[in-house]
Amino acid sequence: MRNMTKSHTSAKYQLTWSHRLIGLIFIVFLASCAGTDSFQQRKGKEHHTPDGFKNLYVVDTDKSFFDFLEMRLLGDEVWADHPALADQVPQQQVDIARIQAKSDLQAETDVPLITWLGHSMFLIQHKGLTLLTDPIFSNRASPLSFAGPKRYIPHAMDYADLPNIDIVIISHNHYDHLDNSTLSTLAERSLQQVSPTRFFVPLGLKAHLEQEGVIANNITELDWWDKSIAQNAFASADIQALPSQHWSARGLSDRLQTLWASWSINIDGFHIWFAGDTGYNSVQFKEIGERTDPIDLALIPIGAYLPRWFMQKYHVNPDEALKIQADVKASKAIGMHWGTFPLTAEEPGDPVKALKHAQETQSLDESKFTTMAIGETMRFEP
């Protein structure tokens, strides 16, 4: 009887420890699952910080507007007189009848039309969809109407003559890319349209657009690699926010609190990549080239790059713009972010000259990376 009791006790003891062991394994499994979920949540969000955002392949500096003024006023760099050299920038008036006919599907229905309105503002039309990138209708890229960088090239059109705008893409919150007066104008126009304008912005900018009168439901805020869709009665576009190397601020205390981005826009197979404002690194643009569909047309900055010691982290020069085109594997590219506002030291026409020089030096086909006249409309031909 004792042996039976002892045997029963031993079996019960072994069973108890077996249960404990199974329970321990289960707890470890749950913990590993939780750890995996946590990792998956963090993966791809390395650019987030507790207070906002950061770049991944450059150490962000704390340079402020006052550092810029010190460099501008006390530095050794010779700054070009942009208004006096404005004739270096080719310009023409927009063909209003042509862009209106395109928007109404009356002409050139199967061919994308690209109109450069200066700086980083493009009007892109295809398959009944019309979009604007980084629109700025104001005379100054500034919070003040009487001070700040003043446009030295006349506007190429009366913006009241724009066709209905389906999509607005904003790359970041600097004044030469996000203009309050323009936002208010576009918000008012949107109310008069059958299909309202959809605004796509990086993380943190939705509230700003709402303050300027844009209806919240018409704003889509995206993180890097997030996707969305915009459509009207005729067509749809796949929109994706993608990395860039830049920064954000509109005041003295909001640096890096909102995100910056480049953008993929795919309209019925016509794939555009809008670089926004960016510096160069050898990682992120190659990732874009590997992870996105083949890019037909890239819109890449080539201006606002001098003095190099001050601008290099966040503004590419023409040579780096060519590297970006190669990295993202874009079939063709158009240079932007030049010839409009006096932001940096180089002459207005220097970016185009430097681009051609780099192409000649590297024996590159100049037709693959071109520039436009402000106000010019071009058909995209693959």
C-alpha positions as CSV (number, residue, x, y, z in Angstrom):
1,M,0.0,0.0,0.0
2,R,2.9,2.3,0.9
3,N,4.5,1.6,-2.4
4,M,1.3,2.4,-4.2
5,T,1.0,5.7,-2.3
6,K,4.6,6.5,-3.0
7,S,4.2,5.7,-6.6
8,H,1.0,7.7,-6.8
9,T,2.8,10.7,-5.2
10,S,5.7,10.4,-7.5
11,A,3.5,10.4,-10.6
12,K,1.5,13.3,-9.2
13,Y,4.8,15.2,-8.6
14,Q,6.0,14.5,-12.1
15,L,2.7,15.5,-13.6
16,T,2.8,18.8,-11.6
17,W,6.2,19.6,-12.9
18,S,5.2,18.6,-16.4
19,H,2.3,21.1,-16.2
20,R,4.7,23.8,-14.9
21,L,7.2,23.1,-17.7
22,I,4.4,23.3,-20.3
23,G,3.2,26.5,-18.7
24,L,6.7,28.0,-18.7
25,I,7.1,27.1,-22.4
26,F,3.8,28.7,-23.1
27,I,4.7,31.8,-21.3
28,V,8.0,32.0,-23.2
29,F,6.1,31.5,-26.4
30,L,3.7,34.3,-25.6
31,A,6.6,36.5,-24.7
32,S,8.4,35.7,-27.9
33,C,5.2,36.5,-29.9
34,A,4.8,39.8,-28.1
35,G,8.5,40.5,-28.8
36,T,7.9,39.7,-32.5
37,D,4.8,41.9,-32.6
38,S,6.7,44.7,-31.0
39,F,9.6,44.3,-33.5
40,Q,7.1,44.3,-36.4
41,Q,5.5,47.5,-35.0
42,R,8.9,49.2,-34.8
43,K,10.2,47.9,-38.1
44,G,10.2,50.6,-40.7
45,K,9.6,53.3,-38.1
46,E,13.2,54.0,-37.3
47,H,12.7,57.6,-38.5
48,H,10.2,58.3,-35.7
49,T,11.4,59.9,-32.4
50,P,9.5,60.7,-29.2
51,D,9.2,64.3,-30.4
52,G,8.8,63.9,-34.1
53,F,11.1,62.5,-36.8
54,K,14.7,62.2,-37.9
55,N,16.8,61.3,-40.9
56,L,18.4,57.8,-40.9
57,Y,21.6,58.4,-42.9
58,V,22.8,61.8,-41.8
59,V,23.1,63.4,-38.4
60,D,20.6,66.2,-38.2
61,T,21.9,69.5,-37.1
62,D,20.4,72.2,-34.9
63,K,20.9,75.0,-37.4
64,S,18.2,77.6,-37.2
65,F,17.0,80.6,-39.2
66,F,19.6,82.7,-37.3
67,D,22.4,80.4,-38.5
68,F,21.2,80.9,-42.0
69,L,21.2,84.7,-41.5
70,E,24.7,84.5,-40.1
71,M,25.9,82.5,-43.1
72,R,24.0,84.7,-45.5
73,L,25.2,88.1,-44.1
74,L,28.5,87.3,-42.5
75,G,29.8,84.4,-44.6
76,D,32.5,84.5,-47.3
77,E,30.2,83.1,-50.0
78,V,29.3,85.5,-52.9
79,W,25.6,85.5,-53.4
80,A,24.2,86.0,-56.9
81,D,21.8,88.9,-57.6
82,H,18.9,86.7,-58.7
83,P,16.5,89.4,-59.9
84,A,19.3,91.0,-62.0
85,L,20.0,87.6,-63.5
86,A,16.4,86.5,-64.1
87,D,16.9,86.3,-67.8
88,Q,18.9,83.2,-67.3
89,V,15.6,81.4,-66.6
90,P,13.5,80.5,-69.7
91,Q,9.9,81.3,-69.2
92,Q,6.6,81.5,-71.2
93,Q,2.9,81.9,-70.5
94,V,1.0,78.7,-69.9
95,D,-1.2,77.6,-72.8
96,I,-4.4,77.8,-70.9
97,A,-6.6,76.4,-73.7
98,R,-4.3,73.3,-73.9
99,I,-4.4,72.4,-70.3
100,Q,-8.2,73.1,-70.1
101,A,-8.8,70.9,-73.1
102,K,-6.7,68.2,-71.6
103,S,-8.6,68.4,-68.3
104,D,-11.9,68.2,-70.2
105,L,-10.7,65.1,-72.1
106,Q,-11.0,67.0,-75.4
107,A,-7.4,66.5,-76.6
108,E,-4.3,64.4,-76.0
109,T,-6.3,62.0,-73.9
110,D,-3.8,59.2,-73.8
111,V,-0.7,61.2,-73.3
112,P,0.4,62.6,-69.9
113,L,0.9,66.4,-69.9
114,I,3.4,68.0,-67.6
115,T,3.4,71.8,-67.0
116,W,6.2,73.4,-64.8
117,L,4.9,76.4,-62.9
118,G,8.2,77.2,-61.2
119,H,10.1,75.9,-58.2
120,S,8.6,72.5,-57.2
121,M,5.1,73.2,-58.6
122,F,4.0,71.0,-61.4
123,L,0.6,70.5,-63.0
124,I,0.3,66.9,-64.1
125,Q,-2.6,65.7,-66.2
126,H,-3.4,62.2,-67.3
127,K,-6.5,60.1,-68.0
128,G,-8.9,62.8,-66.6
129,L,-6.9,63.3,-63.3
130,T,-5.2,66.6,-62.6
131,L,-2.7,67.1,-59.8
132,L,-0.5,69.8,-58.3
133,T,2.8,69.3,-56.5
134,D,3.9,71.7,-53.7
135,P,1.8,74.6,-55.0
136,I,2.8,78.1,-54.1
137,F,0.8,80.9,-55.8
138,S,2.2,83.7,-53.6
139,N,4.9,86.2,-54.4
140,R,7.0,85.3,-51.4
141,A,8.1,82.0,-49.8
142,S,7.7,83.5,-46.3
143,P,5.3,83.8,-43.4
144,L,5.4,87.6,-44.1
145,S,3.9,89.4,-47.1
146,F,6.5,92.1,-47.0
147,A,9.7,90.2,-46.3
148,G,11.4,86.9,-47.2
149,P,12.4,85.3,-50.5
150,K,10.5,87.0,-53.3
151,R,9.7,85.4,-56.6
152,Y,11.9,87.0,-59.2
153,I,10.2,85.3,-62.2
154,P,6.7,86.4,-63.1
155,H,3.9,83.9,-62.5
156,A,3.3,82.0,-65.8
157,M,-0.5,82.1,-65.4
158,D,-3.5,83.4,-63.5
159,Y,-4.1,80.5,-61.2
160,A,-7.9,81.1,-61.4
161,D,-7.5,79.6,-64.9
162,L,-6.3,76.3,-63.5
163,P,-8.6,73.3,-64.3
164,N,-10.2,71.5,-61.4
165,I,-7.6,70.0,-59.2
166,D,-8.1,66.4,-58.1
167,I,-4.9,65.8,-56.1
168,V,-2.5,68.0,-54.3
169,I,0.8,66.6,-53.1
170,I,2.8,68.3,-50.3
171,S,6.3,67.2,-49.6
172,H,7.0,69.0,-46.3
173,N,6.1,72.2,-44.4
174,H,8.8,74.7,-45.5
175,Y,7.4,78.0,-46.8
176,D,8.5,77.4,-50.4
177,H,6.6,74.1,-50.5
178,L,3.6,74.7,-48.2
179,D,1.9,78.1,-48.6
180,N,-1.0,79.1,-46.5
181,S,-2.6,81.5,-48.9
182,T,-2.4,78.8,-51.7
183,L,-3.9,76.2,-49.4
184,S,-6.9,78.5,-48.6
185,T,-7.4,79.2,-52.3
186,L,-7.4,75.5,-53.2
187,A,-9.7,74.7,-50.3
188,E,-12.2,77.3,-51.6
189,R,-11.9,76.0,-55.2
190,S,-12.5,72.4,-53.9
191,L,-15.9,73.4,-52.5
192,Q,-17.0,74.4,-56.0
193,Q,-16.0,71.1,-57.6
194,V,-18.1,68.0,-58.2
195,S,-15.3,65.9,-56.9
196,P,-13.3,67.6,-54.1
197,T,-9.6,68.0,-54.2
198,R,-7.7,65.4,-52.2
199,F,-4.6,66.6,-50.3
200,F,-1.8,64.1,-49.5
201,V,0.7,65.2,-46.8
202,P,3.3,63.6,-44.6
203,L,2.6,62.7,-41.0
204,G,1.8,65.7,-38.8
205,L,0.5,68.1,-41.4
206,K,-3.2,67.4,-41.4
207,A,-4.0,69.8,-38.6
208,H,-2.2,72.6,-40.5
209,L,-4.2,72.1,-43.6
210,E,-7.4,72.1,-41.6
211,Q,-6.5,75.5,-40.1
212,E,-6.3,76.8,-43.6
213,G,-9.8,75.7,-44.5
214,V,-9.2,72.2,-46.0
215,I,-11.9,69.8,-45.0
216,A,-10.5,67.0,-42.8
217,N,-12.1,64.2,-44.9
218,N,-10.2,65.5,-47.9
219,I,-6.8,65.2,-46.3
220,T,-4.8,62.0,-46.2
221,E,-1.8,61.9,-43.9
222,L,0.8,59.2,-44.7
223,D,4.0,57.8,-43.2
224,W,6.9,56.6,-45.4
225,W,5.8,53.5,-47.4
226,D,2.1,54.0,-46.6
227,K,-0.3,53.8,-49.6
228,S,-3.6,55.3,-50.5
229,I,-5.8,55.9,-53.5
230,A,-7.3,59.0,-55.1
231,Q,-10.0,59.0,-57.8
232,N,-12.6,61.0,-59.6
233,A,-15.3,59.9,-62.0
234,F,-12.7,59.1,-64.8
235,A,-9.7,57.5,-63.2
236,S,-7.8,56.6,-60.1
237,A,-4.2,57.1,-58.8
238,D,-2.2,55.0,-56.4
239,I,-0.4,57.3,-54.0
240,Q,2.5,56.3,-51.8
241,A,4.6,58.4,-49.4
242,L,8.3,57.5,-49.6
243,P,11.5,58.5,-47.9
244,S,13.5,61.6,-48.6
245,Q,16.4,63.3,-46.7
246,H,15.3,66.6,-45.4
247,W,13.8,68.4,-42.4
248,S,10.8,70.4,-41.3
249,A,10.1,73.6,-39.4
250,R,7.9,76.7,-39.8
251,G,8.9,78.5,-36.6
252,L,11.7,78.5,-34.0
253,S,10.4,75.7,-31.9
254,D,8.9,73.1,-34.2
255,R,11.9,71.6,-35.9
256,L,11.5,68.0,-37.0
257,Q,8.0,67.7,-35.5
258,T,6.3,66.9,-38.8
259,L,7.5,64.5,-41.5
260,W,9.0,65.1,-44.9
261,A,8.5,62.8,-47.9
262,S,8.9,62.0,-51.5
263,W,5.9,60.6,-53.4
264,S,5.0,57.9,-55.9
265,I,1.9,58.7,-58.0
266,N,0.7,56.0,-60.4
267,I,-2.1,57.0,-62.8
268,D,-3.2,54.1,-64.9
269,G,0.3,52.8,-65.4
270,F,2.0,56.2,-65.7
271,H,4.3,56.2,-62.7
272,I,5.7,59.6,-61.4
273,W,8.1,60.0,-58.5
274,F,8.1,63.4,-57.0
275,A,11.3,63.8,-54.9
276,G,10.2,66.9,-52.9
277,D,13.2,68.5,-51.3
278,T,16.1,66.2,-50.4
279,G,19.7,65.6,-49.8
280,Y,21.5,62.5,-51.0
281,N,22.3,59.2,-49.4
282,S,23.2,55.9,-51.0
283,V,20.5,53.8,-49.3
284,Q,17.0,55.2,-49.4
285,F,16.7,56.0,-53.1
286,K,18.1,52.6,-54.1
287,E,15.4,51.1,-51.8
288,I,12.8,53.1,-53.7
289,G,14.1,51.9,-57.0
290,E,14.0,48.3,-55.7
291,R,10.6,48.4,-54.0
292,T,8.4,50.4,-56.3
293,D,7.1,49.7,-59.8
294,P,9.3,51.1,-62.6
295,I,9.3,54.9,-62.6
296,D,8.5,56.6,-65.9
297,L,9.2,60.1,-64.8
298,A,11.1,61.5,-61.8
299,L,10.8,65.1,-60.7
300,I,14.1,65.9,-58.9
301,P,15.5,69.1,-57.4
302,I,18.7,70.5,-59.0
303,G,18.9,73.9,-57.4
304,A,19.4,75.6,-53.9
305,Y,22.7,73.8,-53.2
306,L,25.3,76.5,-52.4
307,P,27.2,77.1,-50.2
308,R,27.8,73.4,-50.1
309,W,29.1,73.2,-46.6
310,F,25.7,74.6,-45.4
311,M,23.3,72.9,-47.8
312,Q,24.7,69.5,-48.6
313,K,22.9,67.4,-46.1
314,Y,19.4,68.5,-47.2
315,H,19.8,69.8,-50.8
316,V,21.2,67.8,-53.7
317,N,23.3,69.4,-56.4
318,P,22.9,68.4,-60.1
319,D,25.5,65.7,-59.8
320,E,23.7,64.1,-56.9
321,A,20.4,64.5,-58.7
322,L,21.7,62.3,-61.5
323,K,22.7,59.7,-58.9
324,I,19.1,59.8,-57.5
325,Q,17.7,59.2,-61.0
326,A,20.0,56.2,-61.4
327,D,19.1,54.9,-57.9
328,V,15.4,55.1,-58.3
329,K,15.7,53.7,-61.8
330,A,13.7,56.4,-63.4
331,S,13.5,56.2,-67.2
332,K,13.4,60.0,-67.5
333,A,13.7,63.0,-65.1
334,I,13.0,66.7,-65.0
335,G,15.0,69.1,-62.9
336,M,13.0,71.4,-60.5
337,H,13.6,73.6,-57.4
338,W,15.5,76.3,-59.3
339,G,14.9,79.5,-61.2
340,T,12.1,80.9,-59.0
341,F,13.0,82.1,-55.5
342,P,16.4,83.5,-54.3
343,L,17.1,80.8,-51.7
344,T,20.8,80.1,-52.1
345,A,24.1,81.5,-53.5
346,E,24.3,80.1,-57.0
347,E,23.1,82.1,-60.0
348,P,19.6,81.2,-61.4
349,G,20.9,79.4,-64.4
350,D,23.8,77.6,-62.7
351,P,21.8,74.4,-61.9
352,V,21.1,73.8,-65.6
353,K,24.7,74.5,-66.6
354,A,26.0,72.2,-63.8
355,L,23.5,69.4,-64.9
356,K,24.7,69.6,-68.5
357,H,28.3,69.6,-67.4
358,A,27.8,66.5,-65.2
359,Q,26.0,64.7,-68.1
360,E,28.8,65.5,-70.5
361,T,31.5,64.4,-68.0
362,Q,29.7,61.1,-67.4
363,S,28.8,60.6,-71.1
364,L,25.1,60.5,-70.2
365,D,22.2,60.9,-72.6
366,E,21.0,64.4,-71.9
367,S,17.5,63.6,-73.1
368,K,17.0,61.3,-70.1
369,F,17.3,64.2,-67.6
370,T,16.1,67.5,-68.9
371,T,14.8,70.9,-67.7
372,M,11.8,73.0,-68.7
373,A,10.9,76.6,-69.2
374,I,8.6,78.0,-66.5
375,G,5.1,77.8,-68.0
376,E,6.1,75.2,-70.6
377,T,3.8,72.2,-71.1
378,M,5.3,69.0,-72.4
379,R,3.9,65.7,-73.5
380,F,5.5,62.7,-71.8
381,E,6.8,60.3,-74.4
382,P,8.3,57.1,-73.0
